[in-house]
Amino acid sequence: MTAAARPVLVVAERLDASADMVVDELTKRDVPVLRFDVAAFPQQLTLTAGHAPAEWGWTGMLDDGRRTAARLEDVRAVYWRRPGRPVIADAVPEPYATWAQNQADAALLNVLAALPGARWINNPHHDRVAAHKPQQLVVATCCGLRVPRSLITNDPDAARDFAKQVNGPLICKPVLGGRLPVDEGRQLMVATHYVDPAAFDDSIRTTAHYFQEAIEKAYEVRLVAVADKVFGGTLHTSSEKARTDWRTDYEHITYGTLDVPEDVAAAVRRFLAYYGIVFGSFDFAVTPAGEWVFFENNPAGTWAWVENRTGLPIAAAHADYLRGARE
């Protein structure tokens, strides 16, 4: 097979704007794409993978049943973009259904992760570690970024002491991202919010709480990094809700772009290298004095809205990396 004919696997849910944009850019570059959701495996997607002692990697086929297939040994790259989990046939009862789902999940991911030479955005084995927020603060500091003073505790006395040390506004945020299921399929996002230390009581003992000093913001930045390229999308907010957590009030955000300072860009590249990933959606605040403060990185974060509102060529950067060197 010629280098130009080697496919990229795009592994994402059916409705994913970021995946759509990357597929479009790969198509412009005449790179063949096999797109599928892990949820299609094993009922609609067929995997056949073999390995012999003398072989360097796994060989076989991945077939979506719609006259689209890829030879494993030809795969040049994998774009792993928040896929679902395997769906097992209803005829399989519990506990065997859960066992079968775990088997299917592990088989598909681990065979793909074992393909020699394939590029990844991002290998989910690395993503899982890179998503841990407490470690992110340590790594960001080691890489040269400023981070907020932070405390994770279930001790109300420790929380009160931290408030005295900060001697200023405090926020509380989730340690683990995601949404909270409430009723009838509805989900609630647990947003960052201000807290009053005078109200701290024994309810803090119910779970771990993640407190941080509130950073004064001139504006915020969603910095999207793809390999060695960094893109800065600015968010200027005009409501208190949006200033506290811009995800809660999109109507009061004005979007723009900026050139990322080289010291910040270099620190971000070191951060990615530490985790062995090439993509990240970083959240920063820029203070009125112009100092950049790192909040967190989402190694599978959204970015389509940044490109759609600013024109930054983020999808093109994905496609260029996945394609690799020019043929």
N, C-alpha and C positions, 0 to 999 in steps of 0.2 A: 504494500500500500504506500502511495506517495505521502509525503508529510502533509500536503495540502488537504488530503482526504481524511486525516485522522480526526475523529469526532471529539467534541466536548460534551460531557454529561451535565445537564442542568437539572438539579434535583430540588424541586420546590413544589409548593401547593399549586393547584390550578390557577387560583386567583392571587397572583403575586406580581405587583407592578415592577418591582426591581428585576425579577427574573425575566419578565416580558422585555424590558429595556435591554438587558444583556443579550438575550436571544436575538433581538433586532440588530444589535451592533455586531454580533458574531456573523449573522447572515450577510451583512454588508461586507464583511471580510471574507466571504465564501468559505466559512468554517462550518462543517456539518455539525448538527446539534441533535442529541437525543434528550428530550425533556420528559421527565416523569416525576411523579410523586411517590415516595416510599409507601404511601397508603395504597398504591396499586399493586403492591407486592404482598402476598404471592398470587392473588386471584387474577389480575390482568397482566402482570409483568412476570416474565420467565427469566430466571438466572440459571445458567449452566456454566460452572467454573471447575476447571481441573488443574492439578499441579503434579508434576513429576519431579523426582529427586534431582534430575540434571537441569531442570528449567529454572530461569531467573525469576519468573513470576507466574501468576495465574493466567490461564488461557480459557477461552470459552465465549459465550454469547450472553448479551442482555437484550431481550426482545419484548417490545410492548404490545405485540399482537396486532399491530396496525401497519404492517409492512415497514416498520422502522426498527432497526436492530443495530447493535454495535458489538464489534469484537473487543473483548476485554484488553487484549494485548495491543490494540490500536488506540486506546483512549489516551488523549493527550492531556486532558485536564478535567477537573470536577468542580462545578460551582454548586456548593451545598447550601441551599437557601431555605432554612426553616421548613423542611418537609414534614408531612404527617407521619404517623406510625403505621406499620403494616396492619391491614384489616384482614382478619381471619374469617373464614366462612361461618355463617350462623349455625351450620350443622355441627360445628365442633363445640362440645360443651366445656364448661369450666370444671376443673382448673386447667384443662388441656388447652383451651383457647389462649389463655394468658401465656402459658409455656410456649405455645406455637408462635405467638406474637413476638416474644423475646428472642426465640430462635431465628425467626425471619429477620428481625431488626439487626441482630448481631451478624448474621451471615452476609446480608447485603452490604452493610457499612464496612465490615472488616475485610471482605474481599476487595472492595473498591480501595480501601486504605492501603492494601498490600500491593496495588499496581505499581510497578517500578517506574519512576520517572514522571508520573502524572503530577501536574500542578494542582493545587487546591486553593479555593477560596470558600471557607477555611475548612481544614480538616476538623470535624466535630470533636475528635478526641482532644485536640488542642483547645478548641472553643470552650469546652466545659470547664477547663482550668482557668482560662483567660477571663471567664465571666464572673469569677469570685471577687466581689467588691472589696472586702477587707484586704486581700492580697494586692489588688490593683493599687491601693493607696501606697503601699510599701514599694511596689515596683515603680510607680510614677515618681515617687520621691527619689529613688535610686537613679532614675533616668534624668533627673534634673528639673522636674516639674514641681510647682507649688501645689499643695493640697490643703483643704480645710482641716482645722483641728477637729478631731472626731472621737466619739466614744461609743462603744457597743457594750450594753450592760442590761441586766435585769434587776439591778440594785438601785432603788430610789435614792439612797444616800450618795452613791457614786454619781448619779445623774445631777443631784443638787450641787455636789462639789465641782463637777465639770461646768455647770452653769456659772458658778462663782469665778472660776478660772477664766472663762470666756468673757464674762462681764459685758455681754451684749446679746443681740438676738440669736436664738437657736432654732434650728429646724430638725425635724425627724423624718426619716425616709426608710423605705424597706431595705433590708439586707439582701433579699432575694426578689428579683423582679417578677412580673407576671400579674395576672388579674385574679380577683376574688369572685368565685361564683356565688350569686345571691339567690335569685329565684327565676323559674321559668326560662332557663337558659341565659338570663341576663348576667353580665359580668361587670364588676366594679373595679376600676383602677385605683390602687392605693397610691395617692399622690404625695409628693413632698409637701410638708405643711409646717407652719410655725408652731412652736410650743411655748407655754408659759411655765417657767420653773416653779412659780408659786403654786401651780396645780399638780406638781409631781406628788404621787402617793403610791400606795402599795400595788396599784394596778400595773405598775411597771414590772412587777415580779411575774406577770402572766406570761411573758415571752421576752426574747431579746429585742431591745430597742437600739436604733442606730441614730445617734444624735450628732449634729455637726454645727459648728459656728456658721451663721448666715453670712454669706459673702456679699458685700455691696457690689452691685453690677451696673456697669454702664450699658452693657448688652451681653448676650450670650452667643456662643459659637457652636454649631454642630460641625465638627471637623471630621471629614471622611477621608480615611487613608486607604489607598490601594497600592500595595507594594511600596515603591519609593515616591509615589505621588500623594500629595495632600491637598485637600480642597476645603476652603473655609466658607461656610454659609453662616451669615449673621442673623440673629433674631433680636429685633428691637421690640420690646413689649410696652404696652400702654395701659395695662390694667394690673391691679395688685395680684389677681389670680395668676395671670400669665407671668408676672415677675417671680412669683413663688415657684411655679411649675408650669412652664409654657404649654405642656400637653393638656392642661385643663381649660385653655381659653385661646383657641386658634384664631378667633376673630379679632384679637387685639395684638397681633404680631405683624411686624413689617420685616420682610426678608431682604437680604442683600449678600454681598460677597466681600471678601478681603483677602489680601495676601498674608499667608501664615508666616509669622516671624521665623527666621531660619533656626533660632535656638529651640523654639517650640517644635518645629518640624523634625529637627534632629532627635529631640527627646522622644517624640512619638514613634519614630523609626526604631529607636532603641527599645521602646516598650513592645512594639510588635515582635521584634527579633527575640526578646526574652521569652515570649510565649510560643514562638515558632508559627506565627500567623502572619498573613499579609494584608488583612482587611480589618478595619475597625471603624465604628461610629463613636467618636469621642465627644463628650460634653464638657465645655469650658465656659467659665465666666470671664469677662474682661472687666477689670475694676475701673473706676473713674481715673485712676492713675495710669492705666494702660497695662497693668500686670495680668497675665493669664493665670487662671486658677483651674486646675483639673478637678472635675467631679467624678467621672467614671467613663469607662469604655464599654460599649456593647459590641462584642465580636460578631454578632449576627444582626446588628441594628439596621433600622430603616434609613434609606437615603434617597429613594425615588422622589420624595417630596422636595428634597433639597435641589435636585437637578431640575425638577419641573418648575420651581419658583425662581431659580437663579440662572439656569442655563449652564451650570458647571458640568463639564463632560465626564461625569463619574461612570456612567455605563460604558463609555468608550474606554476608559482606563481598565475596567474589568475585562472587557473583550480583548484588549491588547495583552494583558497579562495571561489570560487563559489561552490565547492563541500561541503565545510564546514568540520566539524569534521569527522574523519574517522569512517566509520560504523563498 
